[in-house]
Amino acid sequence: MTMQGETNVRLRDVGKTFDNGTAALAGLTFDVGAGEFVSLLGPSGCGKSTALRIVAGLSEASIGAVERSGAASAGQTGFVFQDPTLMPWATVAANVSLPFKLSATASAASHGSVTRALAQVGLSEFAQAYPRQLSGGMRMRVSIARALVTEPALLLMDEPFAALDEITRFKLNNELLALWQQRRRTVIFVTHSIFESVFLSQRILVMTSRPGRVFAEIDIPVSYPRDERFRTSAEYAGYCRQVSEALAQAIGAES
């Protein structure tokens, strides 16, 4: 059970066809329970990001049902895009406070929320810095802080670490899990990395090529915290092999 209350996401036979006739999703069905960390894994173009945007309410399904219950139904959702999309002319603190400004709820209390969010991602001392002064990994931390600042019950992450070098990616994976363990928000994480999905997730939904649907669900029943010992273990390698085999089958499956 999360500190934010019950959060559940349910998709039933969701399809998405764009105006140009491209079918991105077909028959996509899955559930995400309160406090779960679930990854959507699949090849590029399989509709992972489209599914995430539909869950967020940024895009509408062409067919099927999307249900959000608990705290998530009240719109308490944070979204982290692949690109940090920071305002270059604004300070780190101003970028993190953007959700409050967009909703016209900026106040002394929101200032405290910005301070806490920056502390959560280890950027307290960079509050008055500008994006150009930060590394790629630090800019992504700012983006995560911005998603966390409103204390969302549901956190949606669209390949946030894909453009980073491997060392930085590993470090941010570790930090993300530490944040998740602190508050147990419900997380849906999109990735095309088998290794990342196994390290982070409680459950992995392996998707087919476009039009995307869930081909397999794979549980990763390894306790947290997970660290470098897990990354270098035979158990980790075994799960990576299992997921890799499922992904190869999914890519070859007829949709």
C-alpha positions as CSV (number, residue, x, y, z in Angstrom):
1,M,0.0,0.0,0.0
2,T,1.4,3.4,-0.9
3,M,1.5,6.5,1.2
4,Q,-0.5,8.2,-1.5
5,G,-3.4,5.7,-1.2
6,E,-4.7,3.1,-3.5
7,T,-3.7,3.6,-7.1
8,N,-4.7,1.3,-9.9
9,V,-4.4,1.5,-13.7
10,R,-6.4,-0.9,-15.9
11,L,-6.4,-1.1,-19.7
12,R,-8.8,-3.4,-21.5
13,D,-8.5,-4.1,-25.3
14,V,-7.1,-0.7,-26.0
15,G,-6.4,0.2,-29.6
16,K,-4.9,3.3,-31.1
17,T,-4.9,4.2,-34.8
18,F,-3.5,7.5,-35.9
19,D,-5.0,9.8,-38.5
20,N,-2.6,8.5,-41.1
21,G,-3.9,5.0,-40.6
22,T,-1.0,3.7,-38.6
23,A,-2.2,1.2,-36.0
24,A,0.0,1.7,-32.9
25,L,-1.8,-0.5,-30.4
26,A,-4.4,-3.3,-30.8
27,G,-6.0,-5.3,-27.9
28,L,-3.6,-3.9,-25.3
29,T,-4.7,-5.2,-21.9
30,F,-2.9,-5.0,-18.5
31,D,-3.4,-4.0,-14.9
32,V,-1.0,-2.1,-12.6
33,G,-1.7,-2.3,-8.9
34,A,-1.0,0.1,-6.1
35,G,2.7,0.7,-5.4
36,E,3.9,-1.6,-8.2
37,F,6.9,-0.9,-10.4
38,V,6.0,-2.3,-13.8
39,S,8.0,-1.9,-17.0
40,L,6.7,-1.9,-20.6
41,L,9.4,-3.5,-22.7
42,G,9.4,-3.8,-26.5
43,P,11.1,-2.9,-29.7
44,S,11.2,0.7,-31.0
45,G,7.9,1.6,-32.5
46,C,5.8,-1.0,-30.7
47,G,3.5,1.6,-29.1
48,K,5.1,1.7,-25.6
49,S,5.1,5.5,-25.5
50,T,1.7,5.7,-27.0
51,A,0.3,3.4,-24.3
52,L,2.0,5.6,-21.6
53,R,0.5,8.8,-23.1
54,I,-3.0,7.2,-23.1
55,V,-2.6,6.2,-19.4
56,A,-1.6,9.8,-18.7
57,G,-4.5,11.3,-20.6
58,L,-2.3,13.0,-23.1
59,S,-3.8,10.9,-25.9
60,E,-7.1,9.1,-26.4
61,A,-7.5,5.5,-27.2
62,S,-9.3,4.8,-30.5
63,I,-11.1,1.8,-28.9
64,G,-11.1,0.0,-25.5
65,A,-11.3,1.1,-21.9
66,V,-8.8,2.9,-19.6
67,E,-9.6,3.0,-15.9
68,R,-7.7,4.8,-13.2
69,S,-8.9,4.4,-9.6
70,G,-7.7,5.6,-6.2
71,A,-5.5,8.6,-6.0
72,A,-4.5,8.3,-9.7
73,S,-8.1,9.1,-10.7
74,A,-7.8,12.5,-9.1
75,G,-5.1,13.4,-11.6
76,Q,-2.2,13.0,-9.3
77,T,0.2,11.9,-12.1
78,G,3.8,12.7,-12.8
79,F,5.3,12.2,-16.3
80,V,9.0,12.0,-17.1
81,F,9.8,12.2,-20.8
82,Q,12.8,10.8,-22.6
83,D,14.2,14.3,-23.1
84,P,14.3,16.5,-20.0
85,T,12.5,19.4,-21.9
86,L,13.8,22.0,-19.4
87,M,13.3,25.7,-20.0
88,P,16.9,26.9,-20.7
89,W,16.2,30.5,-19.5
90,A,14.9,29.3,-16.1
91,T,16.8,28.1,-13.0
92,V,16.5,24.6,-11.8
93,A,14.1,25.6,-9.1
94,A,11.9,27.5,-11.6
95,N,11.9,24.4,-13.9
96,V,10.8,22.2,-11.0
97,S,8.1,24.6,-9.9
98,L,6.5,24.6,-13.4
99,P,3.6,22.3,-12.5
100,F,2.5,24.7,-9.8
101,K,2.7,27.7,-12.2
102,L,0.7,25.9,-14.9
103,S,-2.0,25.1,-12.4
104,A,-1.9,28.6,-10.8
105,T,-1.2,27.1,-7.4
106,A,2.2,28.6,-6.7
107,S,2.5,29.5,-3.0
108,A,4.9,29.4,-0.1
109,A,3.9,25.8,0.3
110,S,4.8,25.0,-3.2
111,H,8.3,26.5,-2.6
112,G,8.7,24.0,0.2
113,S,7.7,21.2,-2.2
114,V,10.3,22.3,-4.7
115,T,12.9,22.3,-2.0
116,R,11.9,18.8,-1.0
117,A,11.8,17.5,-4.6
118,L,15.3,18.8,-5.3
119,A,16.6,17.2,-2.1
120,Q,15.1,13.9,-3.2
121,V,17.1,13.9,-6.3
122,G,20.3,15.3,-4.7
123,L,20.2,18.7,-6.4
124,S,19.6,21.0,-3.5
125,E,22.8,23.0,-4.1
126,F,21.9,23.5,-7.8
127,A,18.5,25.2,-7.2
128,Q,19.8,28.5,-8.8
129,A,21.8,26.9,-11.5
130,Y,20.7,26.8,-15.2
131,P,20.2,23.7,-17.4
132,R,23.2,24.6,-19.5
133,Q,25.4,24.3,-16.4
134,L,24.3,20.7,-15.7
135,S,25.4,17.4,-17.1
136,G,22.9,15.2,-18.9
137,G,22.3,13.1,-15.8
138,M,21.7,16.1,-13.7
139,R,19.2,17.5,-16.2
140,M,17.3,14.3,-16.0
141,R,17.3,14.5,-12.2
142,V,15.7,17.9,-12.6
143,S,13.0,16.4,-14.9
144,I,12.3,13.7,-12.3
145,A,12.1,16.3,-9.5
146,R,9.6,18.2,-11.6
147,A,7.5,15.1,-11.9
148,L,7.7,14.4,-8.2
149,V,7.1,17.9,-6.9
150,T,3.3,17.6,-6.7
151,E,3.6,14.3,-4.8
152,P,1.9,12.2,-7.5
153,A,0.4,8.8,-6.8
154,L,1.3,7.6,-10.3
155,L,4.6,8.1,-12.0
156,L,4.9,7.5,-15.7
157,M,8.4,7.4,-17.2
158,D,9.1,7.2,-20.9
159,E,12.6,5.9,-21.5
160,P,14.1,8.6,-19.3
161,F,17.6,7.2,-19.3
162,A,17.9,6.0,-22.9
163,A,20.2,8.9,-24.1
164,L,22.6,8.6,-21.2
165,D,25.9,6.8,-21.0
166,E,25.9,3.4,-19.2
167,I,27.6,4.6,-16.0
168,T,25.2,7.5,-15.6
169,R,22.2,5.2,-16.5
170,F,23.2,2.7,-13.8
171,K,23.6,5.4,-11.2
172,L,20.1,6.9,-12.0
173,N,18.6,3.4,-12.0
174,N,19.9,3.0,-8.4
175,E,18.6,6.5,-7.4
176,L,15.2,5.8,-9.0
177,L,14.8,2.6,-7.0
178,A,15.8,4.4,-3.8
179,L,13.1,7.0,-4.4
180,W,10.5,4.4,-5.2
181,Q,11.3,2.5,-2.0
182,Q,10.9,5.6,0.1
183,R,7.4,6.4,-1.1
184,R,6.2,3.4,-3.1
185,R,4.5,5.4,-5.8
186,T,3.0,3.4,-8.6
187,V,5.5,3.4,-11.5
188,I,5.0,2.5,-15.1
189,F,8.4,2.6,-16.8
190,V,8.9,2.4,-20.6
191,T,12.2,1.0,-21.8
192,H,13.7,-1.0,-24.7
193,S,16.5,-2.2,-22.4
194,I,16.2,-5.8,-21.1
195,F,18.9,-5.2,-18.5
196,E,17.2,-2.0,-17.2
197,S,13.8,-3.6,-17.0
198,V,15.0,-6.6,-15.0
199,F,17.0,-4.5,-12.6
200,L,14.2,-2.1,-11.8
201,S,10.9,-4.0,-12.1
202,Q,8.7,-6.1,-10.1
203,R,6.9,-7.1,-13.3
204,I,7.8,-6.7,-17.0
205,L,5.1,-6.6,-19.7
206,V,6.8,-7.7,-23.0
207,M,5.1,-6.1,-26.0
208,T,4.8,-7.3,-29.6
209,S,5.9,-5.2,-32.6
210,R,3.3,-2.7,-33.9
211,P,0.5,-2.8,-33.3
212,G,1.5,-3.4,-29.8
213,R,-0.1,-5.7,-27.3
214,V,1.2,-7.6,-24.3
215,F,2.8,-10.9,-25.3
216,A,4.1,-12.0,-21.9
217,E,4.2,-10.9,-18.3
218,I,7.3,-11.8,-16.4
219,D,7.6,-11.4,-12.6
220,I,11.0,-10.5,-11.1
221,P,10.5,-11.7,-7.5
222,V,13.8,-10.4,-6.2
223,S,13.7,-8.3,-3.0
224,Y,14.7,-4.7,-2.7
225,P,17.1,-2.9,-2.4
226,R,18.8,-4.2,-5.5
227,D,22.4,-3.2,-5.9
228,E,25.6,-4.2,-7.9
229,R,25.6,-7.6,-6.3
230,F,22.2,-8.3,-8.0
231,R,23.5,-6.8,-11.3
232,T,26.4,-9.2,-11.4
233,S,24.5,-12.3,-10.1
234,A,23.6,-15.5,-11.9
235,E,20.0,-14.8,-10.9
236,Y,20.0,-11.5,-12.7
237,A,21.6,-13.1,-15.8
238,G,18.9,-15.8,-15.7
239,Y,16.0,-13.3,-15.6
240,C,17.7,-11.3,-18.5
241,R,17.9,-14.5,-20.5
242,Q,14.2,-15.3,-19.8
243,V,13.1,-11.8,-20.8
244,S,15.3,-11.8,-23.9
245,E,13.8,-15.0,-25.1
246,A,10.3,-13.7,-24.5
247,L,11.1,-10.5,-26.4
248,A,12.5,-12.4,-29.4
249,Q,9.3,-14.4,-29.5
250,A,7.2,-11.3,-29.2
251,I,8.9,-9.6,-32.0
252,G,8.3,-12.6,-34.2
253,A,4.7,-13.1,-33.1
254,E,1.9,-12.3,-35.5
255,S,-0.2,-9.3,-34.2
